[in-house]
Amino acid sequence: MPPERDDKTGRYTPSWSDEDFLEALRELDGVAGTTDVADLVDCSRKTAYHWLNDLADKGEVERREIGGSLTWILDSD
């Protein structure tokens, strides 16, 4: 099914929500790499990275480089 377009802007509406990415992290015990989250949400790695990065900017998740890999950590608050 192709993405839907917003009638006013003509932009495609996202197929996912913040909660989809947060739930994926919960299912992965609160700590995961971008590819793991992308696989669970069923999106590209690039989409997952941008979405998780936005969540980190909002303070919903923490990003940490561990062993040269970017790791996302669910905020425990």
C-alpha positions in Angstrom: 0.0 0.0 0.0 1.6 3.3 -1.0 1.9 6.1 1.5 -1.0 8.6 1.7 -0.5 12.3 0.7 -1.7 15.2 2.8 -4.3 17.0 0.7 -3.1 20.5 1.7 0.7 20.1 1.4 1.0 17.2 -1.0 3.6 15.6 1.3 3.4 12.0 2.1 2.2 11.2 5.6 4.5 9.0 7.7 3.6 5.4 8.0 5.0 5.2 11.5 4.7 7.1 14.8 7.1 7.8 17.7 5.4 5.1 19.6 6.3 2.5 17.0 10.0 3.2 17.6 9.6 3.4 21.3 7.8 0.1 21.4 10.5 -1.5 19.3 13.1 -0.4 21.9 10.9 -1.8 24.7 10.7 -5.1 22.8 14.5 -5.1 22.6 14.9 -4.6 26.3 15.5 -0.8 26.0 18.8 -1.0 24.3 19.4 -1.6 20.5 21.2 -0.6 17.4 19.5 1.2 14.5 19.3 -1.9 12.3 17.5 -3.9 15.1 14.9 -1.2 15.5 14.5 -0.8 11.7 13.9 -4.6 11.4 11.2 -4.6 14.1 9.4 -1.5 12.8 9.8 -2.7 9.2 11.4 0.4 7.8 14.8 1.3 6.3 17.8 1.8 8.5 17.9 5.4 7.3 14.3 6.0 8.4 14.9 4.4 11.8 18.1 6.5 12.3 16.3 9.8 11.5 13.3 8.8 13.7 15.4 7.7 16.6 17.6 10.8 16.3 14.5 13.0 16.5 13.4 11.0 19.6 16.8 11.6 21.1 16.5 15.4 20.4 13.1 15.3 22.3 14.7 13.5 25.2 12.7 10.3 24.7 15.8 8.1 24.0 19.5 8.4 24.6 22.1 7.9 21.9 25.4 6.5 22.9 28.4 5.3 20.9 29.5 1.9 22.2 32.4 0.1 20.6 32.1 2.3 17.5 28.4 1.6 17.0 25.6 3.9 17.7 23.2 2.5 20.3 19.8 3.8 21.3 18.7 3.5 24.9 15.1 4.0 26.1 14.8 6.7 28.7 13.9 4.9 31.9 12.0 7.9 33.5 
